[in-house]
Each structure stands twice: as structure tokens, then as C-alpha cells.
Amino acid sequence: MASDGLAVNAFSYAKNLYKQGKHIAKGSSEIEVKVKEATNSEKWGPSGTEMMGIADATKDPDQKGIILHVLFERLRDVPHNWRKVYKALTVIEFCAANATRRFVEDLRDNTDRIDACTVFSYIEPDTGKDQGLNVREKSKKVIELLNSDTKLAEARDKAKVNKERFHSSKNQGFSSNEAGARGGGGVDDDDDWDLDRKGRTRGSNNEEESRPSAATRSAANVTGMSEEEQIRLAIEASLKETAAKSQGGGEAPKSTPVKTPAPPPQKQSPPPPSPAVDLLDLDFAPPPPPQQQQQ
């Protein structure tokens, strides 16, 4: 029996290698091959390692677009490939809790593609079993998750705790610096979902004001962030950090002395004119007596 199990595993491994080689020969990218392998028609589901690799790849705008394309194509597969459809829904559900928020916003903008699976139908001809039931139930669960801010935030918080716990157990025996170098810590996301959802619920009146339009998000997802924008954001963050340190008790910035302007020179008033002199008021001495002529 053990030899039979080893033979099956060896056959499956060789089959996967063959499929990967075929995808590479067709010019498929590495992430496209990973998504197709995670959503293949085998009887076992995708592993957590495979799905986490796909979720981490959503940080790259180009790979994010490829992942969405492959998953949406899987949802449109023919009924007898119901396993591919079901696995695609499983990967979508996992990414809703672990991928970047931009990826989740794209999923929320395309829930109509997932909603089409709620009427999926396939009856196995040999057994008469309704395999479409699994697809219908899974699609309803995924749509309910994506349409609820509360459930989505809870799923992402739970995934974050599990990931931190995994890194914590993995980094036991290392110092804090070594653990950080090995990737320990929280979920590496592009933004904080909780900050975006505070003060609103999905379907509220102010949702359209607080949430960017689909066209804006699509343009941002396609083009990504330019190098100039990244530099600008880094500079702004550095300035904010410096200002926070100054206000928090750090070295106070030197204040520039304010020079007060000198008052304008006052005009000197001319001296008052001297009063007019009246000749009658002058006291003239009497003239000296005339000298007698010598005889």
C-alpha cells in the first residue's frame, strides 16, 4: 500500500512538472503558471503556501492584473471543470483576507463575475451527484464576504494575527533584529483597511464620496505609482517625522530673531521767529558833550 501511495505521488509530481513546462513553452509568466496550478482539476485543493504566494504577488501591479485575469477566466470554465471553478473561488476567498487592499477593491468591483457562479450547475453522469452545489454555496459565501465591510475586516484581522503567529513561532531562537531581517512581523499590506472603513459601511449614503471611482482605481492599478510619486511621498513622510520629533521634546528649531523696523526720523520744527524789535524801546545813551575848542 505504501508503494502505491509513493507511485501516485510520483506520478502527480511528474504531471505537474509537465504542465509547468507546457505553460512556460506557451510563454506564460511565472505567476500565471502558479495561479493555474492552484486552480487545476486535481482532486485536492490548493495549499496554503500556494495561495499565500499568490496573495503576496498582488503587491506588484502587473502580477495583480494577471492573477485577476486567470481567476476570472477560471470562473467561466465549462461545467465539467467544476473543480477549477471551485478552486478559483477558494483562491479569491483567501486573497480577500490576505492580498492587498487594491486587489480586494478590484474583486469588489467585479462581484458580478462571481455572482454568475451562484447558478452554476453540473450533475455527474456516473453518480448523479450535483457537484454544482459546492460551487453555488462557495460563490454565495465569497459575495457575502466582499459585500460586508465588517466581515471583510474581521477576516483580514484574523489572517493578520495568524501570519504574525506563524512568523513568531518561526523566529523563535533568534534575536529581534534577526527576526525582523527574516521577515517577522505583521501583514505587509499597501494600506490599512480599518482606517478606510471607519465611519462608513458598504452601501451607506457617503460611501461614494469616501471611496474613489472604479475608473480612478482601474487607472491607478494599471499604471501603478511612478518613481516621482514614491520620492515625493518619502520626502513628505520624512518631513512629518522631523516635525513630530520637534514637537515631542526633541531639539527645538532655532527661531530667527525678528528685526523691528526703526521709527521714521521726525521732522524738526523750525525755531520760532524772534519778536520784532521796536526802535523806540531801545535805550540809547546820551551823546557825549562836545569838547571845547582850545583857545
Backbone bond lengths (Angstrom), bond angles and torsions (degrees), N, CA, C in turn:
res aa  C-N    CA-C-N  psi(-1)  N-CA   C-N-CA  omega(-1)  CA-C   N-CA-C  phi
1 M - - - 1.454 - - 1.522 111.39 -
2 A 1.348 115.63 -40.15 1.462 118.74 179.75 1.507 110.96 -64.16
3 S 1.353 115.46 -38.33 1.463 118.69 179.18 1.517 111.21 -65.81
4 D 1.343 117.10 -34.03 1.465 119.59 178.24 1.527 110.51 -66.43
5 G 1.336 117.27 -39.28 1.461 120.51 178.39 1.507 112.01 -65.26
6 L 1.344 115.96 -40.66 1.459 118.77 177.30 1.516 111.74 -64.73
7 A 1.317 116.05 -36.97 1.462 119.48 179.48 1.528 111.19 -66.00
8 V 1.338 115.79 -39.39 1.471 119.32 178.43 1.521 110.83 -65.59
9 N 1.326 116.48 -43.25 1.468 119.92 179.07 1.521 111.44 -63.70
10 A 1.316 116.37 -40.63 1.457 119.61 179.20 1.530 110.68 -65.43
11 F 1.329 116.79 -39.18 1.457 120.38 179.61 1.536 110.23 -66.08
12 S 1.325 116.91 -42.46 1.469 120.76 179.46 1.520 111.00 -64.71
13 Y 1.334 116.89 -40.08 1.456 120.53 178.93 1.521 110.86 -63.84
14 A 1.340 115.90 -44.60 1.468 119.35 178.93 1.527 110.81 -64.78
15 K 1.328 116.98 -35.64 1.458 120.74 178.93 1.521 111.30 -66.26
16 N 1.323 116.51 -40.31 1.459 120.47 178.42 1.520 111.48 -65.92
17 L 1.345 116.16 -40.40 1.466 119.32 176.33 1.525 111.22 -61.75
18 Y 1.324 115.83 -39.68 1.460 119.53 178.75 1.532 111.08 -63.69
19 K 1.334 116.39 -42.47 1.465 120.18 179.59 1.524 111.14 -65.15
20 Q 1.321 116.00 -42.01 1.461 119.04 178.93 1.516 111.51 -62.82
21 G 1.341 115.93 -42.71 1.462 119.20 177.14 1.514 112.02 -62.70
22 K 1.320 117.25 -36.41 1.460 120.86 178.85 1.528 111.10 -67.47
23 H 1.339 116.65 -40.48 1.462 119.86 178.38 1.526 111.19 -64.98
24 I 1.330 115.58 -41.44 1.466 119.43 179.90 1.527 110.52 -65.52
25 A 1.326 116.21 -38.10 1.465 119.82 178.26 1.530 111.16 -64.17
26 K 1.315 117.29 -30.39 1.468 120.88 178.14 1.525 112.68 -79.32
27 G 1.303 116.57 -3.36 1.466 119.74 -179.88 1.510 113.52 87.78
28 S 1.334 118.59 16.20 1.459 121.27 179.12 1.522 109.97 -72.55
29 S 1.339 115.76 144.71 1.458 120.13 178.15 1.529 110.11 -74.98
30 E 1.319 115.40 167.30 1.465 120.40 -177.95 1.525 111.51 -63.07
31 I 1.346 116.82 -42.58 1.461 119.00 -178.55 1.526 110.80 -69.74
32 E 1.319 117.84 -32.09 1.465 120.36 176.76 1.523 110.72 -64.73
33 V 1.325 116.25 -40.07 1.462 120.48 177.88 1.525 110.22 -64.66
34 K 1.343 116.97 -40.02 1.459 120.23 -179.37 1.532 111.61 -63.69
35 V 1.330 116.45 -43.03 1.465 119.21 -179.22 1.527 110.74 -67.46
36 K 1.323 116.75 -39.91 1.465 119.51 179.30 1.526 111.38 -66.98
37 E 1.323 117.30 -36.54 1.456 119.80 178.24 1.528 111.22 -69.82
38 A 1.337 116.42 -34.89 1.462 119.42 178.94 1.524 112.17 -72.20
39 T 1.329 116.69 -18.91 1.472 120.72 -178.75 1.534 110.60 -120.18
40 N 1.316 116.37 38.91 1.462 119.48 -179.03 1.531 110.18 -81.24
41 S 1.315 116.00 -174.70 1.473 121.34 -175.49 1.530 113.45 -97.78
42 E 1.338 116.25 14.53 1.460 118.79 178.11 1.534 110.56 -69.72
43 K 1.316 116.11 163.72 1.458 120.41 -175.31 1.528 113.20 -76.00
44 W 1.317 118.02 -19.01 1.457 120.16 179.64 1.530 109.25 -98.21
45 G 1.329 114.47 152.83 1.452 120.00 -177.14 1.510 113.01 -83.35
46 P 1.322 117.74 174.31 1.469 121.24 178.17 1.520 110.45 -69.60
47 S 1.323 116.13 145.09 1.465 120.73 -179.74 1.527 110.18 -79.76
48 G 1.324 114.82 161.73 1.455 119.07 177.10 1.517 112.65 -63.01
49 T 1.334 116.78 -34.23 1.464 120.05 177.98 1.520 111.06 -64.59
50 E 1.334 116.85 -42.02 1.466 120.10 178.68 1.526 111.18 -62.99
51 M 1.332 116.44 -45.68 1.461 119.34 -177.56 1.529 111.78 -69.47
52 M 1.340 117.59 -34.90 1.460 119.48 177.36 1.519 111.25 -66.90
53 G 1.334 116.83 -36.57 1.465 119.45 175.66 1.519 112.03 -63.14
54 I 1.339 116.61 -37.75 1.464 120.49 177.85 1.526 110.20 -68.57
55 A 1.342 116.96 -42.40 1.468 120.66 179.76 1.521 111.23 -63.05
56 D 1.323 117.59 -41.46 1.466 120.80 178.77 1.525 111.59 -65.89
57 A 1.329 117.15 -31.54 1.469 120.64 -178.87 1.524 112.46 -70.21
58 T 1.338 118.18 -14.51 1.467 119.78 179.69 1.521 112.28 -70.83
59 K 1.323 117.93 -8.86 1.465 120.40 176.12 1.520 111.54 -68.28
60 D 1.324 116.52 -24.17 1.464 120.82 178.04 1.525 108.77 -91.48
61 P 1.346 119.08 124.55 1.469 120.76 -176.43 1.526 113.52 -58.61
62 D 1.340 117.19 -40.34 1.463 119.51 -178.91 1.529 111.32 -67.28
63 Q 1.325 116.52 -45.25 1.459 119.56 179.67 1.525 110.99 -67.58
64 K 1.321 116.72 -33.10 1.462 119.92 178.04 1.522 110.94 -60.75
65 G 1.316 116.71 -42.02 1.462 119.94 178.53 1.523 112.50 -65.11
66 I 1.327 116.10 -38.47 1.473 119.75 178.62 1.522 110.53 -65.65
67 I 1.331 116.50 -41.42 1.469 120.33 -179.68 1.524 110.75 -62.12
68 L 1.314 116.75 -45.46 1.466 120.40 179.04 1.529 110.82 -61.51
69 H 1.316 116.25 -42.42 1.467 120.29 -178.24 1.530 111.26 -61.99
70 V 1.329 116.85 -46.34 1.468 120.22 -178.41 1.528 110.80 -65.97
71 L 1.321 117.02 -42.88 1.465 120.14 -179.00 1.531 111.56 -63.93
72 F 1.322 116.69 -43.02 1.467 119.56 -179.88 1.535 111.31 -68.34
73 E 1.328 116.24 -31.63 1.471 118.91 175.66 1.525 110.57 -68.32
74 R 1.310 116.99 -37.11 1.467 120.46 177.74 1.530 110.76 -63.27
75 L 1.319 117.22 -37.64 1.466 120.27 -179.80 1.526 112.41 -64.31
76 R 1.326 116.29 -21.74 1.467 120.51 -179.33 1.522 112.38 -96.68
77 D 1.318 117.85 9.49 1.463 120.52 -176.04 1.532 110.50 -67.44
78 V 1.334 114.95 164.81 1.464 121.26 -177.39 1.527 109.83 -68.16
79 P 1.349 118.57 155.47 1.467 121.24 -173.86 1.520 114.94 -57.54
80 H 1.354 118.15 -37.72 1.462 117.34 -176.52 1.526 112.23 -70.40
81 N 1.346 117.67 -10.23 1.465 121.65 172.72 1.534 109.99 -97.19
82 W 1.312 116.05 41.63 1.459 120.66 -175.54 1.523 112.45 -61.46
83 R 1.326 117.08 -26.61 1.466 119.14 178.44 1.535 111.10 -64.96
84 K 1.319 117.29 -38.11 1.463 120.44 177.75 1.522 110.61 -64.13
85 V 1.315 116.31 -40.63 1.468 120.60 179.20 1.533 110.04 -65.45
86 Y 1.316 115.49 -45.94 1.462 119.99 -178.70 1.532 111.12 -63.75
87 K 1.327 117.46 -41.51 1.466 120.79 179.43 1.521 111.23 -67.84
88 A 1.338 117.21 -35.48 1.468 119.49 176.77 1.525 110.17 -62.66
89 L 1.326 117.28 -41.17 1.463 120.63 176.23 1.522 111.24 -64.47
90 T 1.325 117.29 -35.94 1.460 121.42 178.04 1.531 110.81 -64.68
91 V 1.332 116.61 -42.93 1.471 120.48 178.23 1.530 110.41 -66.23
92 I 1.324 117.35 -39.57 1.466 120.68 178.56 1.522 110.56 -62.33
93 E 1.321 116.27 -43.48 1.469 120.49 179.23 1.529 110.66 -62.63
94 F 1.327 117.18 -40.84 1.461 120.77 179.26 1.533 110.77 -66.45
95 C 1.327 116.10 -43.52 1.466 119.82 -178.79 1.522 111.63 -67.71
96 A 1.327 118.01 -29.54 1.463 120.12 177.14 1.517 110.93 -59.99
97 A 1.325 117.50 -29.81 1.462 121.96 -179.26 1.522 112.92 -96.22
98 N 1.337 118.58 -19.78 1.461 120.33 -171.22 1.524 114.64 -124.55
99 A 1.317 118.69 -17.81 1.464 120.36 -177.61 1.524 110.33 -83.07
100 T 1.319 115.83 178.66 1.456 120.39 179.36 1.520 110.63 -69.17
101 R 1.320 115.29 158.55 1.462 118.97 -177.72 1.528 111.39 -66.81
102 R 1.321 117.46 -32.31 1.473 119.37 178.30 1.529 110.19 -62.24
103 F 1.321 116.14 -37.55 1.459 119.67 177.69 1.525 109.92 -66.20
104 V 1.324 117.22 -41.32 1.460 120.68 179.42 1.525 110.81 -64.77
105 E 1.331 117.62 -38.32 1.462 120.16 177.62 1.526 110.81 -62.75
106 D 1.319 117.11 -37.27 1.463 120.00 176.57 1.526 110.84 -65.00
107 L 1.320 116.32 -38.71 1.463 119.21 176.68 1.524 111.23 -63.32
108 R 1.323 116.40 -40.93 1.464 120.65 -178.49 1.536 111.08 -68.47
109 D 1.307 116.07 -29.08 1.460 119.09 178.12 1.533 112.44 -79.09
110 N 1.318 117.01 -9.19 1.465 120.96 -178.68 1.531 111.55 -125.75
111 T 1.312 116.50 34.53 1.467 119.07 179.28 1.523 112.14 -66.70
112 D 1.348 117.07 -17.79 1.467 118.65 177.91 1.528 111.11 -64.66
113 R 1.332 116.99 -30.54 1.470 120.05 177.24 1.524 110.51 -67.48
114 I 1.342 115.40 -37.08 1.462 119.29 178.59 1.523 110.52 -75.77
115 D 1.320 115.58 -35.27 1.463 119.90 -179.21 1.527 111.66 -62.19
116 A 1.338 117.06 -28.48 1.466 120.03 178.79 1.528 111.60 -63.27
117 C 1.329 117.15 -23.56 1.465 120.81 -179.30 1.526 112.39 -79.67
118 T 1.335 118.11 -9.01 1.464 119.81 179.63 1.529 111.99 -70.86
119 V 1.336 117.61 -11.75 1.467 121.31 176.68 1.522 110.92 -115.53
120 F 1.336 115.18 18.23 1.469 119.90 -179.62 1.531 109.58 -63.56
121 S 1.321 115.13 138.21 1.472 119.45 -177.41 1.525 109.84 -141.28
122 Y 1.320 114.75 131.67 1.473 120.65 173.00 1.523 108.60 -157.81
123 I 1.305 116.23 123.81 1.466 123.65 177.79 1.528 107.57 -109.72
124 E 1.326 116.22 123.38 1.456 119.60 178.05 1.534 109.26 -65.89
125 P 1.331 116.88 126.45 1.477 119.10 -176.77 1.524 112.94 -65.99
126 D 1.334 118.28 -31.45 1.460 120.52 -176.72 1.531 112.44 -77.85
127 T 1.339 115.53 -43.25 1.465 119.64 -174.97 1.521 113.41 -102.41
128 G 1.326 117.12 -19.00 1.454 120.53 -176.18 1.519 113.40 73.36
129 K 1.319 116.20 14.78 1.465 120.73 -179.13 1.518 109.98 -81.98
130 D 1.329 115.42 137.85 1.464 121.25 178.97 1.531 108.80 -84.24
131 Q 1.324 116.62 93.15 1.458 120.94 178.81 1.529 111.34 -77.01
132 G 1.322 116.65 -16.86 1.463 118.69 177.57 1.514 112.98 -67.99
133 L 1.342 117.17 -18.70 1.460 120.58 179.61 1.525 111.33 -60.67
134 N 1.322 116.76 -42.18 1.461 120.17 179.51 1.522 111.26 -61.30
135 V 1.336 116.34 -41.69 1.461 120.69 179.74 1.524 110.32 -66.28
136 R 1.305 117.90 -42.88 1.469 120.80 -178.66 1.533 111.27 -63.41
137 E 1.321 116.26 -44.51 1.463 119.74 -179.17 1.527 111.34 -66.42
138 K 1.328 116.72 -40.91 1.466 120.26 -179.69 1.524 110.91 -65.96
139 S 1.321 117.53 -41.79 1.468 120.55 -179.13 1.525 110.79 -64.47
140 K 1.334 117.56 -40.21 1.471 120.27 177.60 1.529 110.91 -62.91
141 K 1.317 116.23 -39.38 1.463 120.30 179.64 1.528 111.21 -65.94
142 V 1.328 116.58 -40.62 1.465 120.35 -179.74 1.529 110.53 -67.31
143 I 1.324 117.78 -42.35 1.463 121.09 179.58 1.517 110.65 -64.11
144 E 1.317 116.98 -41.34 1.463 120.66 177.96 1.519 111.15 -61.71
145 L 1.324 116.31 -37.22 1.467 120.79 178.55 1.524 110.88 -67.60
146 L 1.324 117.36 -46.11 1.456 120.91 -176.48 1.522 112.71 -70.08
147 N 1.321 117.47 -27.62 1.463 120.67 -177.43 1.526 112.95 -86.58
148 S 1.309 118.18 -4.08 1.459 121.23 -177.99 1.521 109.83 -117.01
149 D 1.328 116.21 116.90 1.462 119.93 176.35 1.527 111.26 -63.52
150 T 1.328 116.00 -38.38 1.456 119.79 -177.47 1.530 111.58 -65.65
151 K 1.337 116.50 -49.57 1.465 119.79 -179.53 1.523 111.16 -66.11
152 L 1.310 116.36 -36.05 1.466 119.63 -179.88 1.524 110.52 -67.16
153 A 1.330 116.53 -42.13 1.468 119.76 178.64 1.522 110.84 -65.75
154 E 1.330 117.47 -39.66 1.465 120.33 178.09 1.522 111.27 -63.77
155 A 1.341 117.08 -41.29 1.460 120.19 178.98 1.522 111.35 -64.88
156 R 1.322 116.89 -39.52 1.470 120.33 -179.77 1.530 111.32 -71.35
157 D 1.342 116.40 -37.24 1.472 119.21 176.57 1.531 110.73 -64.29
158 K 1.327 116.44 -42.21 1.460 120.26 179.14 1.523 111.17 -64.40
159 A 1.332 116.44 -41.47 1.466 119.72 178.10 1.523 111.14 -64.83
160 K 1.335 116.22 -36.45 1.464 119.70 179.07 1.521 111.19 -65.44
161 V 1.332 116.31 -42.92 1.471 120.16 178.50 1.529 110.69 -63.17
162 N 1.328 116.57 -43.53 1.467 119.79 179.72 1.521 111.68 -62.68
163 K 1.319 115.98 -38.91 1.462 118.83 -179.90 1.519 111.08 -69.43
164 E 1.336 116.57 -40.38 1.466 119.39 177.25 1.526 110.94 -64.03
165 R 1.331 116.11 -39.09 1.464 120.16 178.20 1.524 110.90 -64.90
166 F 1.334 116.06 -38.63 1.459 120.12 179.10 1.519 110.74 -64.43
167 H 1.336 116.89 -45.39 1.465 120.10 179.78 1.517 110.84 -67.90
168 S 1.339 116.69 -34.46 1.459 119.53 179.97 1.532 111.12 -64.88
169 S 1.318 116.10 -44.84 1.470 119.15 178.75 1.515 111.28 -69.60
170 K 1.308 116.19 -30.53 1.468 119.93 -179.29 1.517 111.39 -72.73
171 N 1.348 116.22 -31.16 1.460 120.32 -174.83 1.521 112.39 -96.91
172 Q 1.339 119.28 11.90 1.457 120.87 177.23 1.522 109.68 -64.38
173 G 1.333 115.00 134.41 1.456 119.87 -178.44 1.509 113.04 97.25
174 F 1.327 117.49 -4.96 1.451 121.30 177.16 1.517 109.04 -110.42
175 S 1.309 114.98 157.30 1.451 119.14 176.32 1.517 109.03 -73.72
176 S 1.332 115.26 170.16 1.458 119.22 -178.66 1.523 111.33 -63.80
177 N 1.342 116.85 -37.19 1.461 119.06 178.53 1.516 111.33 -66.96
178 E 1.336 115.83 -41.33 1.455 119.12 179.23 1.514 110.99 -67.03
179 A 1.339 116.94 -37.53 1.457 120.06 178.70 1.516 110.91 -64.72
180 G 1.346 116.23 -40.02 1.463 118.02 177.64 1.504 112.22 -65.58
181 A 1.354 116.20 -36.99 1.458 119.07 179.04 1.518 111.91 -67.64
182 R 1.357 115.94 -26.15 1.459 119.65 -179.38 1.523 112.61 -87.93
183 G 1.330 116.84 4.93 1.460 119.27 175.23 1.496 114.01 95.27
184 G 1.333 119.17 15.04 1.451 120.10 178.45 1.508 111.04 -70.72
185 G 1.317 116.41 158.26 1.453 119.95 178.05 1.498 110.92 127.92
186 G 1.302 114.43 -162.91 1.453 121.02 -174.70 1.506 112.39 -80.68
187 V 1.326 113.95 -174.67 1.451 120.84 -179.62 1.507 109.01 -71.10
188 D 1.315 116.96 129.11 1.456 122.35 179.20 1.520 108.38 -85.48
189 D 1.316 116.60 93.84 1.458 121.20 -177.32 1.514 108.34 -114.65
190 D 1.348 116.35 164.02 1.444 120.34 -178.91 1.507 112.67 -80.62
191 D 1.312 118.71 -15.04 1.450 122.78 177.82 1.516 109.71 -167.86
192 D 1.339 114.96 177.60 1.456 120.80 -175.49 1.515 109.16 -100.33
193 W 1.321 116.46 117.63 1.461 120.79 -178.05 1.522 110.39 -66.23
194 D 1.345 118.02 -37.97 1.458 121.18 -176.27 1.523 111.12 -63.88
195 L 1.325 117.67 -38.38 1.455 119.65 -179.98 1.516 111.25 -65.20
196 D 1.317 117.01 -32.24 1.456 120.07 -178.33 1.523 111.52 -76.47
197 R 1.331 118.04 -31.26 1.459 119.57 -173.47 1.519 112.80 -93.43
198 K 1.346 119.90 -6.20 1.449 120.62 -178.70 1.524 110.23 -66.66
199 G 1.287 115.39 135.62 1.450 121.12 176.69 1.504 114.29 82.89
200 R 1.342 119.56 6.51 1.449 120.61 178.82 1.514 109.21 -152.72
201 T 1.287 115.84 158.23 1.456 123.21 173.08 1.501 108.35 -128.77
202 R 1.307 116.57 154.79 1.454 120.02 -178.34 1.524 109.01 -63.83
203 G 1.343 115.00 128.03 1.455 120.80 -178.28 1.514 113.12 94.74
204 S 1.347 119.26 1.10 1.445 121.01 179.66 1.515 110.22 -76.31
205 N 1.346 115.61 170.42 1.452 119.84 -175.60 1.511 112.14 -69.51
206 N 1.346 117.05 -32.88 1.457 119.46 -177.39 1.506 112.94 -94.18
207 E 1.325 118.40 14.03 1.472 120.26 -177.84 1.517 110.80 -67.74
208 E 1.346 116.90 -42.27 1.452 118.97 -176.34 1.515 111.13 -65.94
209 E 1.373 116.73 -28.63 1.448 119.17 179.38 1.510 111.62 -76.46
210 S 1.333 117.37 -36.78 1.456 120.94 -176.83 1.513 113.08 -85.05
211 R 1.325 118.32 -13.57 1.454 121.46 -176.21 1.523 109.70 -116.03
212 P 1.350 120.12 129.59 1.456 121.20 -179.39 1.511 111.27 -64.30
213 S 1.323 114.59 158.47 1.453 119.80 -178.28 1.518 111.00 -70.36
214 A 1.338 115.18 162.28 1.465 120.00 -178.98 1.516 110.90 -64.94
215 A 1.341 116.60 -35.86 1.472 119.35 -179.79 1.517 110.91 -65.79
216 T 1.361 115.23 -40.74 1.468 118.36 178.90 1.512 111.40 -64.70
217 R 1.358 116.43 -43.77 1.468 118.97 179.23 1.513 111.54 -65.25
218 S 1.320 117.63 -38.15 1.464 119.79 -178.86 1.512 110.38 -65.62
219 A 1.365 116.45 -42.22 1.461 118.99 179.09 1.513 111.18 -64.50
220 A 1.350 116.24 -40.03 1.458 119.15 178.99 1.515 111.56 -66.80
221 N 1.332 116.69 -36.58 1.468 119.59 -178.86 1.519 111.41 -70.34
222 V 1.344 116.70 -34.26 1.468 119.28 -177.75 1.508 110.81 -74.52
223 T 1.367 115.47 -46.41 1.459 118.77 -175.37 1.519 112.67 -81.73
224 G 1.354 117.48 -29.79 1.450 120.20 -176.68 1.516 110.50 73.98
225 M 1.295 117.10 -170.40 1.457 122.32 -178.99 1.514 109.10 -99.11
226 S 1.332 116.55 128.82 1.455 120.59 -178.90 1.520 110.05 -73.67
227 E 1.333 114.21 165.91 1.458 119.36 -179.44 1.519 111.14 -66.62
228 E 1.342 116.80 -35.59 1.456 119.98 178.17 1.526 111.35 -63.01
229 E 1.335 117.04 -40.80 1.465 120.30 179.66 1.522 111.16 -65.68
230 Q 1.341 116.41 -39.18 1.459 119.86 177.94 1.525 110.76 -63.54
231 I 1.329 117.41 -41.99 1.460 120.62 178.64 1.520 110.41 -64.50
232 R 1.350 116.21 -41.90 1.464 120.35 -179.77 1.530 110.93 -62.24
233 L 1.338 116.61 -43.78 1.462 120.11 179.58 1.531 111.27 -65.17
234 A 1.349 116.43 -37.01 1.460 119.62 179.03 1.524 111.18 -65.87
235 I 1.335 115.93 -38.80 1.463 119.81 178.74 1.516 110.70 -66.39
236 E 1.339 116.83 -43.76 1.456 120.44 178.81 1.524 111.28 -61.74
237 A 1.333 117.04 -41.01 1.462 120.28 178.92 1.520 111.05 -64.34
238 S 1.341 116.63 -38.71 1.461 120.22 179.42 1.520 110.97 -66.17
239 L 1.341 116.63 -41.12 1.461 119.91 178.59 1.521 111.60 -64.92
240 K 1.353 116.83 -41.26 1.460 120.24 178.23 1.524 111.14 -63.43
241 E 1.332 116.86 -40.62 1.464 120.47 179.44 1.515 111.02 -64.49
242 T 1.348 117.42 -40.80 1.460 120.99 178.66 1.513 111.30 -64.57
243 A 1.349 116.05 -42.28 1.463 119.75 179.00 1.521 111.21 -64.92
244 A 1.349 117.00 -38.63 1.463 120.37 179.73 1.527 110.69 -64.90
245 K 1.331 116.94 -39.86 1.460 119.84 179.19 1.526 110.79 -65.32
246 S 1.328 117.49 -38.69 1.460 120.80 -179.92 1.516 111.07 -65.63
247 Q 1.342 117.36 -40.13 1.457 121.24 179.76 1.526 111.96 -76.29
248 G 1.322 117.50 -22.46 1.466 120.53 -176.10 1.510 114.63 -90.38
249 G 1.322 119.06 13.67 1.470 120.10 176.07 1.503 112.79 110.81
250 G 1.304 118.02 6.67 1.447 119.71 177.70 1.509 110.42 -76.72
251 E 1.299 117.08 -166.44 1.446 122.48 -179.67 1.516 109.21 -66.89
252 A 1.279 116.30 123.08 1.456 120.32 -177.57 1.505 109.55 -70.65
253 P 1.279 117.99 140.80 1.467 120.17 179.49 1.516 110.41 -66.23
254 K 1.313 116.01 141.66 1.444 121.61 179.88 1.519 109.44 -68.13
255 S 1.353 113.40 129.55 1.461 117.76 -179.25 1.512 109.29 -90.65
256 T 1.266 117.77 140.94 1.459 123.76 179.84 1.514 108.92 -84.54
257 P 1.343 118.21 124.06 1.479 119.13 -179.30 1.520 110.23 -61.48
258 V 1.321 112.50 140.58 1.456 118.85 -179.51 1.516 108.08 -92.68
259 K 1.280 116.04 123.64 1.458 121.71 179.04 1.523 109.58 -86.43
260 T 1.364 113.91 122.00 1.468 117.73 177.26 1.517 108.71 -84.49
261 P 1.282 117.49 132.29 1.481 118.89 -178.72 1.521 110.89 -67.00
262 A 1.347 116.41 143.26 1.457 121.91 179.00 1.520 109.80 -68.90
263 P 1.345 116.85 142.00 1.477 118.45 179.36 1.521 110.61 -64.47
264 P 1.304 117.09 147.88 1.475 119.67 179.97 1.525 110.53 -65.85
265 P 1.332 117.57 143.36 1.487 120.28 -179.45 1.528 110.89 -62.02
266 Q 1.335 114.42 135.12 1.452 119.15 179.79 1.530 110.36 -81.83
267 K 1.269 112.70 139.15 1.478 118.07 178.88 1.532 109.83 -74.72
268 Q 1.344 116.02 128.02 1.456 120.53 178.57 1.526 109.91 -79.03
269 S 1.321 112.81 128.12 1.476 116.81 179.53 1.521 109.56 -75.44
270 P 1.280 118.06 142.09 1.493 120.56 -179.38 1.524 110.51 -64.63
271 P 1.342 117.84 149.34 1.478 120.98 178.84 1.518 110.53 -61.11
272 P 1.328 115.46 145.58 1.472 118.04 179.96 1.522 111.06 -62.97
273 P 1.288 116.75 143.14 1.492 118.96 -179.12 1.532 111.01 -65.55
274 S 1.316 113.47 142.02 1.470 119.25 178.25 1.515 109.92 -68.12
275 P 1.332 117.03 143.50 1.470 118.77 -179.15 1.528 111.57 -63.87
276 A 1.284 116.41 150.50 1.487 121.58 179.97 1.540 110.47 -65.77
277 V 1.305 115.35 138.20 1.481 121.57 -178.73 1.522 109.89 -91.26
278 D 1.299 114.66 125.57 1.474 119.18 177.89 1.518 108.71 -93.39
279 L 1.300 116.40 122.41 1.470 120.09 -177.49 1.520 111.59 -60.52
280 L 1.323 117.71 -27.92 1.465 119.21 -178.49 1.513 111.56 -70.72
281 D 1.328 115.97 -21.99 1.457 118.07 -178.66 1.507 113.34 -83.54
282 L 1.340 117.54 -7.20 1.456 119.58 -178.82 1.521 109.91 -79.31
283 D 1.289 116.44 140.94 1.476 122.63 -179.38 1.506 108.63 -100.03
284 F 1.267 115.58 100.85 1.466 119.81 178.62 1.530 109.32 -91.40
285 A 1.282 118.15 138.20 1.483 121.55 176.71 1.522 109.83 -70.87
286 P 1.334 117.34 147.98 1.476 118.91 178.02 1.510 110.74 -63.92
287 P 1.254 117.18 147.03 1.479 120.18 -179.65 1.524 110.68 -63.49
288 P 1.286 119.29 148.74 1.476 121.53 179.10 1.535 109.93 -67.03
289 P 1.340 116.95 150.15 1.497 119.90 178.22 1.519 110.29 -63.01
290 P 1.285 115.44 146.88 1.486 117.74 178.69 1.532 110.88 -69.28
291 Q 1.292 116.97 143.86 1.477 121.91 -179.96 1.522 108.42 -78.38
292 Q 1.347 113.75 138.77 1.445 119.12 177.69 1.500 110.05 -73.18
293 Q 1.310 114.20 138.96 1.444 120.08 178.87 1.540 109.14 -72.13
294 Q 1.235 115.73 138.07 1.455 121.13 178.71 1.514 108.17 -69.92
295 Q 1.314 113.83 134.15 1.449 122.11 176.67 1.513 108.98 -66.28
